[in-house]
Amino acid sequence: MRERLRGRMADQESSQSDNKEMKTITTPWGSYQVPASGFFASVYDPTSMERAHLEQIERGSMGLSLGKFPDLLWMIVPESRPIIAELVRKELDESIKYNLHLGKVSNFELAYGIYVELLGPALKNISRSHDLAVRCLAVIQRTLVEANEIADGDPLVLEIMNRVEAEELLGLVNDLTPDLVALYRRIKSSR
């Protein structure tokens, strides 16, 4: 990969020999001097990479989308990535083993894993895990507002918010994100 990248950069450099302004870019394979107005300078520009990342968060989906809830978790709660990866790995293994087409990760399993491994412990130790709890709750709220009610809403209500209420943590969640609790109560009363 490194040699191919160097070769492409050299080709670009020779085709733009009249452009004397160079820029140093950093890739996973090393640092290189490339023409400042060229393709590689724009692709590896930290500002454009950050802009692309922020655009994905605003859209609520990644290039390789796993669905609204897992995408938002992946982008906003990096601590959730091992949980998501394990569920994706399980889906891949089962698809190979049983000769099936790939399906989406189960939002019920994901919501359960997020509550048991991240959100529940964070709420129970809020003084040490405030940021994690707030990010998880923000993803839950956004998903409930924007996503498909049955595919995304039901798992979040059943696997997370009902557990929060059962463990008597709803008051704490209300202190952190009152809009989420109001939304949860509206959803719950409409069923």
Salt bridges, closest charged atoms under 4 A:
GLU3 OE2 - ARG6 NH1 3.13
ASP45 OD1 - LYS23 NZ 3.30
GLU79 OE2 - ARG135 NH2 2.72
GLU86 OE1 - ARG89 NH1 2.66
GLU109 OE1 - LYS90 NZ 2.69
ASP131 OD2 - ARG135 NE 2.79
GLU146 OE1 - LYS68 NZ 2.95
GLU146 OE2 - ARG142 NE 2.97
GLU149 OE2 - ARG191 NH2 3.72
ASP154 OD1 - ARG191 NH1 2.79
GLU159 OE1 - ARG163 NH2 2.82
GLU165 OE1 - LYS188 NZ 2.52
GLU167 OE1 - LYS124 NZ 2.74
